[in-house]
Amino acid sequence: MSFNVLIVDDSISIRAVIKKIVTISGFKMDNCLEAGNGREAMEILADNWVDVIISDINMPEVNGLEFLELLAKNDTLKEIPVIMITTEGSDQRMKEAFSRGAKGFIKKPFLPEEIKKVLYEVIGVGNDGQYEEDTRTADDLDF
């Protein structure tokens, strides 16, 4: 299974590094879209579906925390898991990101294994990148 990923960072070189590390990790990407800030990301999301967003916090125009607020106001986009990647790793900053809707937080620098683990966790797949088999029977379901 492959996933569509949106990387949001104001540095083109950092976006390239994140994309490379995600690829090296073995995480299967179908499409990798990029934006320089939260405003650009919202424009991309207007025309594209993504499974997960990886975003920096400190960016011009619309920063990562403001971007989380914009996502939360949209009934469709608020369900997309967001992982914040930043050099700012204080507990207060992490709590603020999680309170605004972030599902994961990674401090720079990071290893491929770390990002793969967090990506799989927030998307809800197993270590093999596949959704877990539903072992419930029809009797267990409420319909």
C-alpha positions in Angstrom: 0.0 0.0 0.0 1.3 3.5 -0.9 0.4 6.8 0.6 0.1 10.4 -0.5 2.3 12.7 1.6 2.4 16.5 1.8 5.6 18.0 3.2 5.3 21.6 4.4 8.5 23.5 5.1 9.8 26.9 4.1 13.2 25.5 3.1 13.3 23.7 -0.2 16.4 21.8 0.9 14.8 20.6 4.1 11.8 19.4 2.1 14.1 17.5 -0.1 15.9 16.0 2.9 12.6 15.0 4.6 11.4 13.4 1.3 14.7 11.5 1.0 14.6 10.3 4.6 11.0 9.1 4.2 12.0 7.2 1.0 15.0 5.7 2.7 12.9 4.6 5.6 11.0 2.3 3.4 7.7 4.1 3.8 5.8 3.7 0.6 4.8 7.0 -1.0 2.6 7.2 -4.0 2.7 11.0 -4.4 4.8 13.5 -2.5 3.5 17.0 -2.6 5.4 20.0 -1.2 4.5 23.5 0.1 6.5 26.3 1.5 4.0 27.3 4.3 0.5 26.6 5.6 -1.2 28.9 3.0 0.4 27.1 0.1 -0.4 23.7 1.7 -4.1 24.7 1.9 -4.1 25.6 -1.8 -2.6 22.2 -2.6 -5.1 20.4 -0.4 -7.9 22.1 -2.3 -7.1 20.0 -5.3 -5.3 17.0 -3.9 -6.0 14.3 -1.4 -3.2 13.3 1.0 -3.0 10.6 3.6 -0.6 12.3 5.9 1.0 15.8 6.3 4.6 16.4 7.6 4.9 20.1 8.6 7.5 22.4 10.2 6.3 24.8 12.8 8.3 28.0 12.0 7.4 29.2 8.6 6.4 32.6 7.1 2.9 33.7 6.3 1.0 30.8 7.9 3.2 28.8 10.3 2.6 25.2 11.3 0.4 25.9 14.4 -1.8 28.3 12.3 -1.9 25.6 9.6 -3.2 23.1 12.2 -6.0 25.6 13.1 -7.0 26.0 9.4 -7.1 22.2 9.0 -9.3 21.9 12.1 -11.9 24.3 10.7 -12.4 22.1 7.6 -14.6 19.1 8.0 -12.8 17.1 5.4 -9.2 18.1 6.0 -9.3 17.9 9.8 -9.1 14.1 9.6 -5.7 14.1 7.9 -3.0 13.2 10.4 -0.3 15.8 10.8 3.2 15.2 12.1 5.2 18.2 13.2 8.9 18.1 12.5 10.9 20.9 14.1 14.1 21.8 15.9 11.9 23.3 18.6 11.3 20.4 20.8 10.2 21.9 24.1 7.5 20.2 26.0 5.4 23.4 25.8 5.7 23.5 22.0 4.8 19.8 21.7 1.7 20.3 23.9 0.7 23.3 21.9 1.0 21.3 18.6 -1.0 18.4 20.0 -3.7 20.6 21.5 -4.2 22.1 18.0 -4.5 18.7 16.4 -1.1 17.3 15.6 -1.0 13.5 15.8 2.8 13.1 15.9 5.9 15.2 16.7 9.5 14.6 15.6 12.5 16.6 16.7 15.2 17.4 14.1 17.6 15.8 13.4 15.8 12.4 13.1 16.5 8.9 11.7 14.6 7.2 9.0 13.4 4.6 11.4 11.9 7.3 13.7 9.9 8.9 10.9 8.7 5.6 9.5 7.5 4.5 13.0 5.6 7.8 13.5 4.1 7.7 10.0 2.8 4.2 10.5 1.4 5.1 13.9 -0.5 8.2 12.8 -1.9 6.5 9.7 -2.9 3.4 11.7 -1.1 0.7 9.8 1.1 -2.2 11.1 4.9 -2.4 10.8 4.6 -3.8 7.3 2.7 -0.7 6.1 -0.6 -2.6 5.7 -3.8 -2.1 7.5 -4.4 -4.8 10.1 -6.9 -7.5 9.0 -10.3 -7.1 10.6 -11.0 -10.3 12.4 -14.4 -9.4 13.6 -17.4 -11.5 12.5 -20.7 -10.2 11.2 -22.1 -10.8 14.7 -19.6 -8.4 16.2 -20.7 -5.5 13.9 -23.5 -3.1 14.7 -25.5 -2.9 11.5 
